[in-house]
Amino acid sequence: MNSHNFSHFLSFLKCPNDGSDLQNTDDNFLYFSNFKYPIINQIPVLIKEPQNHLLAHYNDITNYIERSLVQIKNLNVYLKSNLPKTSLERIRSKIHHLDQHLQEIESLFNESIYNFYSNHYDQVKVVINDNESSKSNSFLMSYYTNVFRDWFWDTEENLFYTNFLKLNDKKSNNLILGSGPSRFSYDLALKSPDNHFIASDLNYLFLHIANKITKAPLELTYLPEHPVSLKKIGVKLKSQYLKPLKNLSFFNTDFKGNHFKKKSFNNIIAPWFIDILEIPLEDIIKKINYLLEEDGEFHYIGAYSFQEFGEDSFYSPEEIIEQFQTYGFKLGQSQILEVPYLKNPYNAQYRMEKILFATFKKIKHYDFHGFKVDYCNFPSWISNHNETIKVDPNLEMRKNIYHTYHQLYSKISGAVSINKLSKVFSQEQNISQTQAKGIITEHFKKIYKDLIKF
Ligand SMILES: C[S@@+](CC[C@H](N)C(=O)[O-])C[C@H]1O[C@@H](n2cnc3c(N)ncnc32)[C@H](O)[C@@H]1O
């Protein structure tokens, strides 16, 4: 077996598809008896359908870039209009920085997923006929600003978190759920060199950026939402120099999947995570219970009160605490604090948030047999046929995707090859030809796979 930063955790892993033990690893894959999972730039992609997951990521990035290019086009139109001098200056600066930002995203993507995807794509087995597909919804860019918050300036937010958290065990194994840009995970690992940490997230790109930044400073362009001045519409920033750590590893996983064995961890930490999952709180708690050692601890950091799944109401902190007590936990220390969110030198606005910090000690074990396949809460207009269809961001994204595919299909005339199609498609979508070819071939493979199922 090869030695990676994550080698410490190899015996904790199980196959997300059939639960079998790990057999072997090399630089590129984790091998289980029947399935293998990619390791991309030292980050295992331990997800039930890695190929679909990566493809979804691929599409997310392409969509994001595409939407931003439209934004740049629109901004260029404004430049021709009769706007005040300072507004024109702002728009010019925005175009310049947005363009730089897109180039950076593309290069981060190319050096990670795209590179791997091109070299090893066919080697990753796809699981078909499977209802519980990962349907990756990693919302690639939604927390991108947090990359800057985490790595480019010291924030009160992260300091609050690290000061609050007291990890008692020596030589403990710790899992951070939804670690996102992962600075908090890094700080914890730095503070406790005898303990081992996994920073896990569904979004591969965040983990890739974090992994890179912990090895060497990285330059990225930041576009603050509320710029403090005309000179700061966008800024190119360099991340801090950091001490490389051996006790922190990154795992690209889906909390809904089964990839860690039961009782693997002494501490599970969820910073701003469980409130965003569309899973009933009791199921989330049962899964956390399953993953913890007998006297392990769960550390909740996040919304003081959050939306009750499937209901139009909010849990009070007392209910969150009661739910944990119902499913095998005892409340340890808890505190409610006000912490600044996204306070930084380049953004004119930030807000204070009331945060609940709570530690729960496991006192009773529950075995967990997986999440229900579908907790989906359909919008009311699907059943009430007189109601106007509400175009939410999901539908908007679908519209874009279908529009793109419509363009693609309109060119299939009986006289066009994939190569020709990719050429035209790449020009229209402003992506590389190889990227276009990947999207097109994968799309057709999926269609023919679906046909075979019937
Ligand atoms: C609100 S952000 C919090 C990020 C980070 N902990 C912080 O405090 O900045 C939620 C994170 O959960 C991740 N996430 C969403 N669904 C997930 C899932 N099913 N499994 C693992 N991570 C998930 C997102 O990619 C995102 O990074």
The ligand as an ORCA input file, in Angstrom:
! r2SCAN-3c Opt
* xyz 0 1
  C     -22.629     25.984      4.738
  S     -21.237     25.189      4.047
  C     -20.160     25.100      5.429
  C     -18.737     24.978      5.031
  C     -17.757     25.067      6.213
  N     -17.988     24.072      7.210
  C     -17.809     26.450      6.808
  O     -18.183     26.596      7.959
  O     -17.464     27.387      6.074
  C     -21.813     23.533      3.856
  C     -20.804     22.585      3.210
  O     -21.415     21.293      3.147
  C     -21.063     20.688      1.908
  N     -22.064     19.647      1.611
  C     -23.340     19.810      1.173
  N     -23.974     18.627      1.082
  C     -23.079     17.684      1.473
  C     -23.143     16.266      1.596
  N     -24.238     15.581      1.283
  N     -22.044     15.605      2.027
  C     -20.903     16.301      2.340
  N     -20.796     17.640      2.239
  C     -21.863     18.321      1.805
  C     -21.032     21.832      0.921
  O     -20.248     21.517     -0.213
  C     -20.429     22.948      1.781
  O     -19.033     22.990      1.685
*
